[in-house]
Structure formats: C-alpha cells, structure tokens
Amino acid sequence: MMRRNYWGGGYYGVPFRPYRHELRDIIIALVAMTIAFALLFNKLLKLNIIYGLVATFIAVLTGFLGHELMHREVARRLGYIAYFRAWFIGLLLALVTALTGFFIIATPGATVIGPKVWGYPTRNDELKIALAGPATNMVFAVIFLPLWLLLHDPLSDYAFIIYATNAWLGFFNMLPLALPGIIVDGFRIFRVNVKVWIAMFVVSALLMIPMFVPIP
C-alpha cells in the first residue's frame, strides 16, 4: 500500500522525516551569499549599489541555489530523499572573507542525499546527481557570456557578475577533489565515468578562458 507521507509517494514503504527547516536554510543562505558577493563585487567593480545587488542576487540564485536545487531535484526524481541544508559557519566565513575585497570562501551548504525510497541505488544515479549541479552552472555561463561581450556598460558588468560566478562554480565543481568531509562533484563524476568527466571538464575550462583574455 502506498503511503502519501513517504518521500515522493514511494512504493517501497520507507518512512522518513523530512528536514523541516529547508526553506529557512534556503532563504538564509540566499540572503547571506547575496550580501557577501555584493560586498566583493562592489569593491572589485565599483558598481551601482542597487543594480549591483540585483545582479549579485541573480548570480547567487543561479550559481549557488540553482546548483544545489538541481542536485536535489534530480535526486528526488530518481527516488532519493534529498534536501538542502545550510552550513552556517560557511555562510559566516563567506561574509568575513568578502570583506577583504579580493576573494571569498563560499560554502553556503549542501544538498543532503538520503536513502532511495523506490528502486535500487546505482552508479548511474550518482553520475546524474553529480552532473546536475555543475551542468546548471555551465548552462547559465553560456547564456550570460555573450551578454557580457555584447552589452555596453554598466549592463555588461552586471552580466559579467552572473557569467563569472557560474563559470567559476562550474569549473571548480568539476575538479576531481576528495577531502575529509568534502567530496566535490567532479570526483564523483570521475570515479563513475572518466569520459564524461573529461568532456565536462574541458567545457568548464573553456568557459573560464574569456575571464582572462583582454576584451577589446
């Protein structure tokens, strides 16, 4: 018998307790990261405060929240318990490092993947879930790159913020890094399918190049 209070209407009768504070965590992370990046970009680019804040909000919305929620969405569609959980120490660290004016350590939280409530876990599931985040960043980078190149100031600066945030996150998350307590998406993709990792890593690296090439 199907119980509707099981995650996604699972048929395998796996009970769970959803994380009740997910919406709160999403809002706090979104606000904190917007403030942190606004502080950083304002010092780097000297932007109009209001418009710069709007551009930064879009960058955080697409770059961080979009990344994590795509992990969550794909995991849920595959039958897993999944939710976003903020890391409040990481949010504080982002705000403090942004005050330096030249770099930021941004670790707002992560998508927590729980048990699979229907079907059986597979390595292909891990590949799809891991790809969802950085692939989202690359798509947004591709969208905002031509806008940065074609628009005139100050609109080009705002497009650059969104492009650069997503390009960097796409590239960083494709690095095959595995540290104590932290496994980057790139490592998960690499260990499941090296060919897919190579293709995605090359794309992410190419999207980074325009940031370091002088634009006439």
Sequence and secondary structure as in RCSB ss.txt:
>XXXX:A:sequence
MMRRNYWGGGYYGVPFRPYRHELRDIIIALVAMTIAFALLFNKLLKLNIIYGLVATFIAVLTGFLGHELMHREVA
RRLGYIAYFRAWFIGLLLALVTALTGFFIIATPGATVIGPKVWGYPTRNDELKIALAGPATNMVFAVIFLPLWLL
LHDPLSDYAFIIYATNAWLGFFNMLPLALPGIIVDGFRIFRVNVKVWIAMFVVSALLMIPMFVPIP
>XXXX:A:secstr
   TTSGGG SS       TTHHHHHHHHHHHHHHHHHHHHHHHH   HHHHHHHHHHHHIIIIIHHHHHHHHHH
HHTTEEEEEEE HHHHHHHHHHHTTSS      EEEEEEEESSS   HHHHHHHHHHHHHHHHHHHHHHHHHHHH
S TTHHHHHHHHHHHHHHHHHHTTS  EETTEE HHHHHHHH HHHHHHHHHHHHHHHGGGGS   
